Amino acid sequence: MLRVVIADDEPLARRAMRRLLVARPQIEIVGESESVAETLDLVGRVRPDLIFLDIRLNGGDGFDLLAALENAPKVVFVTAYAEYAVDAFGVQAVDYLLKPVDPDRLDAAIERVQQLLARGEEGAEPRIELRSSGRVVLAAPSDIAAVIADGDFSRFILCDQPSLLVLGTLGQFEAILPTPPFARLGRSIMVNIDRLQRVETRSRDDVRLMLWGVSDPISIGRVAAVRLRQVMSTRKE
């Protein structure tokens, strides 16, 4: 049984979330709140396993709440604001659900929380929600072969599936992805070194990376190739 708190500044939104959750026998709702201060007090008193947390709260936002919690429970953001997804996973949110909440996505989030709690997070690899205009992927870092800058977007090169163009700069995602194995090779590319199969050097300015799980090579320039050699040398020491 998961003991959960619903934190949302809108009474109608809390009611909608409650209707979804009471239909799931593995869930026990132990409290609701609408502000940062109220949620802090509630979490301290009832010690829930999970908070379904809106971005917007009275007196602040969900990030203010998490910053104030010493031992935060698991968090699933439930919000109407898609643009905060990168920040949410930067604070180790288990999932990021957009309103109106899809019941299947809710079930998937609940299942992930149960799995994390069951194994005490030992060996658990956090998932990152990658959202494009027509597709959403929950990817483990090990399934990401490379990330390439594309203006205000970043293209995620995923293993054994099509790439995905996601809103967010390379710097934003660099702050989330683990280093190692991810290495920033320049302004426009970051590579998962654990996925590096071989390097083909055709000229000083034409170096191609073959990555496990990716059919097409990725070309990098001279500066990125130098940085790659430095990274590989450090890993061997």
KAJOTA-V413373 format. One line per field, one symbol per residue. burial: + if it has 16 or more other C-alpha atoms within 10 Angstrom, else -. Layout:
# KAJOTA-V413373
burial=???
This chain:
# KAJOTA-V413373
burial=-++++++++---++--+---+------+++++++++-+++-++---+++++++++++---+++-++-----++++++++-----++-++---+++++--------+--++-+++-+---------++++++-------+-++++++++++--+++++++---++++++++--+--++----+++++-++++++-++--+-------++++++++---+++---++--+--+------
